[in-house]
């Protein structure tokens, strides 16, 4: 069971396991306990009101976690990270939507909270490592230098792989990470936990955004409340423009309707536009300066390149292959591309062939052919 990049199990290490109440983190806890590690469980309070009424409708997982830890004879610690989560995840999420972007809060949470504040809490408790239920791997570095560090890589199970969401975590922080589920699939995790007789406090598969009500009707009031708390007023209604010429995905346009706020839409969206037309229309781009939504037929949809903000470099650029693989949305396959860093460490990614568009605010992660994550950054603009 190779928990570190070299295949050593380091059983003398003290490991804190981040437990949310889901089956994956319970499986990580179980595997490490059985492997002989000195284990403690660490549950972070993230949600603004973590109580019996959670945004996803699930019960408070703490009683179930306490029961599971008693069964495994493992101490359970809780740490209140609600203020950090609000500042580092929810506030930027709300601001991004107000600016007409499509944020990726899970990537921000992994960087600032799980492998930020939660890792700090684990170290303060005397742990050497923080293990999570992420499906990801740490592989030997590309170079053989003595100082080279293990590198984040895609999990063996491509369906559950979460390396994309971890691509913003700094390399120094990843060296404190363990990913016990690296080489197994979800079915194996479920079977192991069930076979151990452990009850899963949160049996539902976690939703994409844990802190937003799992209800479209409640989603908008949630954002509105966040904006009010930050003293923000998002842009309101504006024109919907139909692109009538293929040049740059916009070309000459004419107004065919009104939108009720750019934050309600994302690039590539087809459903929910509320516009009758002779053919299906897609969101091609959002003109934030003019507060205009540009739509057009599928034939105009696509992106050839993008630019990110300052990148999180996990492999030195001199070790990057000439062709990299770019993953621009969670559920998109990585596509062949070329990439370079500019003087401000922004990634300029050029795709070998046009792809379904990403969106400003989403993560762009670069991989090599072996699945190592070379770098990750937040998309600033599409080209």
N, C-alpha and C positions, 0 to 999 in steps of 0.2 A: 504494500500500500504506500506508494511514493508521495509523501506529503510535501516534500521540499524538492527543489529543482535537481538535486543530486541523487534523489532516491533514498536518502537517509531518513529515518523516522525520528531522530533526535528525541528519544523518549524522556530524557532528563529535562527537557525544556518544559516550562510551565506555560500552558496555553489557555488563554481566555477564548471561549466560543461565544460569538454573538448569536443570541437566540431570540427570534422574533415571536415564536409560537407556531411557525409553519413547519411543514414536514422536512424541508431541506436543512434548516438549521438544526432541527432535532437529530437528523441523520448524521450531520457533521459532529455533533456532540457525542452521539453513540459510537461512531467510528473511532474517534480519538480516545474515548474511554476504554474501548476494547483493545486499542493498540498500546495501551500502557502509559499514556501521557499523564502528567499531573495537570488535571483539567479543572477549570472553573467556568461556570456559565455566567454570561453578562447580558442583561436585558436593558436596552436603552429605551427610555420614554421619549418618543419623538413627537407624537401627535399633539396638537394644541390642547385637546381635552381628552387625554387617554383615560377613558372610563368605560362604563358598561354601554355607553352609546358612542361607538366609534363611527367615523365617516363611512366606512365600508359596511356598517351594519353588524360587524362581528362582535362577539363578547370580548371582555378584557381577557387577554391571554395569561396574565400573571398566575391565577390559581392553577391553571393547567401546567404551566412551566414549573411551578413549585412542586407539583405532584410528580412530574417526569424527573426532576432533579433528585427528589427523594428516592425514587426507584433506582436511579443510577448512582446514588450516593455521591452527588456532586454539589458543591456549594453554589448557590445562585445569588448574584449581586444585581442590583438595579442602579441605574444612573440616570438622573434627570437631565436630558439634553433638549428639552422643549424650546428653551430660549435660543439655543444654537440652531436648531432646526428651523425655527421661524426666521431667523436672521439670514441663514446661509442657503435655505432652500425655498421656503414659502414666499418670502419677500421678493427674491429675484424672479421666481416663477410668475408672480403677479405683475411685476414691472415688465417682464418680457412680453406678456400678453398685451399689456397696455400699449407697448411699442409696436404691436402687430407682428411679433415673432412667435415661433412655436418652440417653447422651451423643452428641455429634457431634464426634469428635476432629479431623476434617479442617478444620473451621472454626477450631478452636483452633490447629492447626498453621499454617494460613495467617496467623493474626494474630501468634502469638508466635515462630514458627520461620522460615517462608519469608519473610514480610515483616517479621520481627523480626530474629532473630540472623543469618539468611542474608543479608538486605539489608545489615545492618551489616558483614558480612564483605565484601560486594561493594563497599561504599563505601570500606572500608579498602584495597582493592586498586586504588583510583582510579577505579572505575566511577561514572558519573552516574546510571545507571538499572539496575534489575533486571528482566529479561524472563523470563517463564515460559510454559509450554505450556498455561496455562489458556484456556478458551474464555470470554472476557469482553471487554467494551469499556470505554473511557473516553470519555464524551460531554461536549460543552460544558455548562457549568453552566446551571441554570434562570435565573439572573439574569445581567445583563450587567456587574456590578461588575468593576472592574479586578482586585480582589483575589479574586474568586470562582474556585474551583478546579474542574478537570474532575471529573466524577462517574462512579463505577462504574456500569456498566449491563450488561444481559443481552447475551449474544452473539447474532449473527444466527442461528446454528444452535441452535434451542430444545431439541433433543434433547441436545446436549452442553453447553449453557450451565452455567457453574460460578460465576456471580455470587453465587448463594445461599451457597456455601461461602466467599466472599470478603467477605461483608457485615459481618463483625466486624473487618476490617482498618481501622485509623484512616485518615482522609482524608489526613493528612500523609504517611503511608507510601505510599498509593496514588499520590501524585504522583511517586514514584520508580519507578513500575511501567510496563512495556510489555507489551502482550498481542498479539503478532504474529498469533495465530490468530483474532482477533476476528471476521473477516468470512468465514471459511471453515468447511467441515464436516470431519468426521473422514476421510471418503473422500479429500478433497483432500490432507489432511496425509499420509495413508499413501502416496498416489501420488507426492507431491513427494519424500518421503524415499526411496522405492523408485527413482524416476527419477534421483536423485543417486547411486545405487549405495551408499547407506549401510546397513550392517547394524544392526538395532535390537537392542541388548543385552537388553532386556526386552520381547519381542514380545507377551506376554500383556497384555490390558487390565488395568489396575491394579484390585485389589479395593478394596472400600469402606474397610477398615481394614488398612493395610499391615503393622502391627506385631503383629497377632494371627494365630496359625496358621490357615490356610485349611482348617480341619477342626473340625467341631463337637465332636468327642470331645476335641480338644486345647484348645479354647477355654476350657473351665471350669477345667482345671488352670492355664492361663496366668493367669486372673483370680485364682485362689486364691494363686498365687505372689506376685502383685503385692500382694494384701491382706496376706499374711504380712510382706512387706518393709516395709509401711507400718504394721505393728502393728494392723491392722484385722480385725475379725471381723464379716462381713456378717450381717444378720438371717437367721435360719433359717426353718424351716417355720412355716406359719400357715394360717388358714382361707381357703377359697375360698367366697365368698358370692354367691349368686344373687340378682340384683335382681329383685323381683317387682312393682314399681310404678314408673312412668316418672318420677316427680318427681325432679329433679336427677341422673338417671342412676343412682341408688342406691335410694332409697326403702326400703321394708321388704325385708329380706333374710333368707335362711336358708342355713345352711351345707350345702354339697353335696360338699365334698371338702377336701383339704389341698394346699397348694402347698409347694414345696421351696426357696423363697427368691424374693422379689419381683424380684430382679435378673434372673431367668430370663424375665421377661415384659415386654411393652410394650403401651401403650394401642393398641387396635384389633386386637390379635393374635387370630387364630382357631385356627390349627393349633398342635398341641403342648400343648394344655391338659390332656390326659389325663383328661377327664371325659366320661362317657357321659350324654347328655341327649336329650330328644325332639326338640330342634332345635339348630342350630348356635349355639354360644356364642362371645362375643367378650369381650376384656378391656375393661371400661368405664373403670375407673380402679384406682389402687393406693392404699390407705389405709396410708400409711407409719407413722402413729402406732399403729394397731392391728395393723400387719403383716398386713393382709388384702387379698386379691385379689378385686375386685368384677367379676363377669362377668354377661352378660345377652344377650338376643337382638339381632339386627341392628337392630331397630326402636328400641332404646334407645341405639344407638351414634351419637355425633356430638358436636361441640363448637360453641358459639356465640361464645365469646370466650376470650381468654387474656391473661396478664400476663407480661412478661419481666423479667429483671434490668436493671440499668443499660444503656441502649442505646448503640450506636455510631452517632452521628449523622453522616450523609454529606451531607445537604441540610438547611439550616436549616428548622425546623418551620413558620415563617411562609411558606415557599415550597411546602409540601405542598398538594396538591389536597384538596378535601373528601372525595372518594372515593379511596382508595388500593387497591393490590392486595397482598394478603398471601400469602406463600409460607411454609408452615408445616412442610413436609417436603421433602426433595430431589426426590422424584419426584411431588410434588403440583403441580397447576397453581395458579398464583396466583389467589386468589379476591377479589372485591370486598369492601372492608371500610372501616371508619372507624378512625382511630387517634389517640391523644393521648399526650402525655408528662405524667407527674406530677412532683411537686417533686423526686423522687429520680431523674429521667430514666428511669423504667421505662415501657415501652410498654404501653398498654392497647388491645388490638385487639378490635374487635367486628365479626364477620363479617356480611355481608348475608344470608346463609343458612347453616344449620348445615353443617359440613364433617366429613369423616373426621378423627378426632382426631389432633392432634400429641401430643407427650409432653414432660413436664418434662425438660430437658436438650437438647432439639432447638432448632434456630435458627428464629426468626421473622424474615423479611426483608420489608421494605415496598418497593414499587415504585410509580412513576407510570405513566401510560398509555404513555409512550415507552420504558419499560424501565429508567429510572434507578433505582438503589437509594437510597432515602431514608434508611433506617436498618436496623439489624439488632440483635437481642438474643437472649439465651438464655431460652427459656420456663421460667418458674418454676411457674406453675399454669394449669390449664384451668378454664374457667367455662362 
